[in-house]
């Protein structure tokens, strides 16, 4: 819902302003949406900063790219390499390469006015980021709390299963390994779900204390399971008891 509403409104807003390439505003809005509103805001800031700096990079590269077709192609190849190398590491740095590359690609068909291209890109970026974020705030994720409750239940169930096997004198190795993997997966899912829910607004209070206790108990049981399987060196501690497998 956020993506559909945000992209549609961003496109219409750009059209209303008379910008020549409204699809840039739509793409900007679509690129914002992350797991929650907090991360969406961060991505919006990164997108705006990266695109504005990318427009400045285009202003520097445009005279060189306009020398001939070979120079245009080489500039696009170099920018594409930079985008592939940087995007997965830092979004706004990658955007600095993507933005001038997108502007130069529009000139493969015909030479265009650089000032008009830069103006359209900056305006569409600002419109898409603003309208897209407003849509993210307006369309709230009320189910984040429900998903957190489900993740908590699954983590507690996985911990109880692992603890039950640890209490046996000779647990079946494959069952113990499956319990360890299941508990590890449940704990990872619980942390990801809790982080996503914490970044949303306008929802009921989250069971933060229960999440902390579930994670602590789960990781203690997971550590005991690893030691029981012999996957980690056992360190003798006179003060250690079976408390390691209990919440």
Secondary structure, 3 states (H helix, E strand, C coil): CHHHHHHHHHHHHHHHHCCCCHHHHHHHHHHHCCCCHHHHHHHHHHHHHHHHHHHHHHHHHHHHHCCCHHHHHHHHHHHHHHHHHHCCCCHHHHHHHHHHHHHHHCCCCCCCCHHHHHHHHHHHHHHHHHHHHHHHHHCCCCCHHHHHHHHHHHHHHHHHHHHHHHHCCCCCHHHHHHHHHHHHHHHHHHHHHHHHHHCCCCCCCCCHHHHHHHHHHHHHHHHHHHHHHCCCCCCCCCCCCHHHHCC
